[in-house]
Amino acid sequence: MTGRPAVTWRNWAGNQQCAPARVEHPAGAAALADVVRSASRVKVVGSGHSFSDIAVVPDGGVQVVLDRHASLLSVDRPSGVVKAQAGMTIGALNRALAAVGLALPNLGDIAYQTISGAISTATHGTGVRFGGIATQVIGLEVVTADGSVVSCSADAEPELFACARVGLGALGVLSAVTLQCVPSFRLHAVAEPLRLGSVLKALDRHVEENDHFEFFYVPHTDWALTKRHNRTDAPATGMPRWKWAWEKVVMENVAFGAVCRVGRARPSLIPRLATALPSSGRREYVEPSHAVFATPRWVHFYEMEYSVPRAAAVEAVTRVRSLIDDRGLLVSVPIEVRFTAGDDIPLSTAYGGQRCYIAVHVYRGMEYEPYFRGVEEIMRSLDGRPHWGKLHFRTADDLAPVYPEWERFQAVRRKVDPEGKFANPYLDRVLG
Ligand SMILES: Cc1cc2nc3c(=O)[nH]c(=O)nc-3n(C[C@H](O)[C@H](O)[C@H](O)COP(=O)(O)OP(=O)(O)OC[C@H]3O[C@@H](n4cnc5c(N)ncnc54)[C@H](O)[C@@H]3O)c2cc1C
């Protein structure tokens, strides 16, 4: 039979799909290099947890899935240096590290992503003294367009290393990632609803005094659900399995999903449903870091996230709130606000200084464009940078000015992928 191949891939959110000409599952760097060498268009996909079309395979292209290239390669316990194959998920890495008394110093709020997919889009957590996951990378093995396997670090091929830590999948296929880990640690977690006004008034104090502070503003209310996570030597409280399941699965997923479904069916009820969210009360526990940072996510949504300079945080949140109220938008998913340290990675959303991240979401199947475009205009006026793996409407022309080292990245890209073997429509739009 001729014609287009059938759709065989969809992302987690269900808003992106593609029909690769061929799907390859190479095992080992040599097999991966063979696939890259023999294909004219290649797109590697991680766990498909990006909302943007960044992982979509272009027409006629080969999709590379690294599920057979997902093991821990080496661990040096005294130095904390760990090398993993690129397809390893963060969840698997967390478990393997915990078994040898190590951990990643900071994580985002899920662990389903592959380590290479996460760093490629500048995935981050929260904590103004901690950079995104890519800042924990000290070495990479990259398969470039001609099929060469290049090892790079701050000392070897430093330009490729500098850029490929947040490479958007544009500089080659990562085969292995070397990470600087830290000894295992526990976090004291406190989650409680507070009035948004009081959170914004004391924002600098919350951000400075806690290792990891974030909050979720609940639209249509005055409430913010805050989370404070701090390193502790206290023993784990050993939350009983039923309690963990009640809070993380039933309340944060099953009940929240039901609220979102009702809101989708009857949007006019959203403001009233929102008042139920802050009733969760105060919760406090001590658990190993990875169990606190990352939680299960069953409720599927669409998301856009912007980073703005930390100093613009209060203005950004206040203006997003006014946008929702003034335009009468009905928003059922809380707005997540986080903070990170700055870094020196050319296309990192945290390049050059501390950032505040503001993430807006709508429940799957609901219209997002008017809301996201309105928020994007606010973020654009605050020198915002969109998360590469989340929805946004920006193009290369208007992204270049917010990345001082844009041209440095482009020079490396021209060198390692002169024919655009790793390009796809998303990269054409955002990189040119
Ligand atoms: C429920 C949910 C929660 C999330 N939470 C957070 C969060 O807390 N913080 C945050 O910053 N983001 C978050 N994200 C976004 C997510 O972390 C990123 O989109 C991440 O890139 C997804 O990783 P992945 O393995 O699924 O990669 P994919 O989405 O499959 O791919 C992303 C990009 O990485 C490239 N890539 C993958 N593997 C390789 C490789 N081996 N070599 C070269 N390029 C490669 C792909 O080609 C593509 O360009 C969340 C997403 C979801 C759905």
The ligand as a Gaussian input file, in Angstrom:
#p B3LYP/6-31G(d) Opt

LIG

0 1
 C        3.056000      16.443000      33.474000
 C        4.277000      17.221000      33.068000
 C        5.035000      17.834000      34.043000
 C        6.179000      18.572000      33.686000
 N        6.905000      19.169000      34.678000
 C        7.963000      19.948000      34.340000
 C        8.724000      20.618000      35.342000
 O        8.495000      20.465000      36.538000
 N        9.720000      21.433000      34.934000
 C       10.011000      21.641000      33.621000
 O       10.901000      22.437000      33.312000
 N        9.343000      20.971000      32.651000
 C        8.339000      20.133000      32.987000
 N        7.670000      19.455000      32.002000
 C        8.176000      19.521000      30.622000
 C        9.160000      18.379000      30.352000
 O       10.096000      18.248000      31.389000
 C        9.953000      18.661000      29.061000
 O        9.110000      18.908000      28.004000
 C       10.927000      17.522000      28.731000
 O       11.688000      17.910000      27.625000
 C       10.241000      16.208000      28.419000
 O       11.211000      15.168000      28.361000
 P       10.961000      13.902000      27.432000
 O       11.945000      12.845000      27.801000
 O        9.540000      13.535000      27.434000
 O       11.396000      14.513000      26.014000
 P       10.522000      14.708000      24.694000
 O        9.406000      15.609000      25.006000
 O       10.219000      13.396000      24.095000
 O       11.584000      15.470000      23.783000
 C       11.977000      16.777000      24.090000
 C       13.139000      17.205000      23.206000
 O       14.308000      16.493000      23.601000
 C       14.896000      15.903000      22.464000
 N       15.589000      14.695000      22.877000
 C       15.101000      13.649000      23.568000
 N       16.073000      12.732000      23.713000
 C       17.163000      13.219000      23.095000
 C       18.481000      12.727000      22.885000
 N       18.873000      11.533000      23.326000
 N       19.347000      13.498000      22.189000
 C       18.986000      14.701000      21.709000
 N       17.753000      15.210000      21.876000
 C       16.868000      14.479000      22.567000
 C       13.723000      15.622000      21.529000
 O       14.156000      15.470000      20.194000
 C       12.942000      16.899000      21.711000
 O       13.552000      17.915000      20.961000
 C        6.547000      18.683000      32.319000
 C        5.791000      18.045000      31.339000
 C        4.657000      17.310000      31.709000
 C        3.848000      16.625000      30.653000

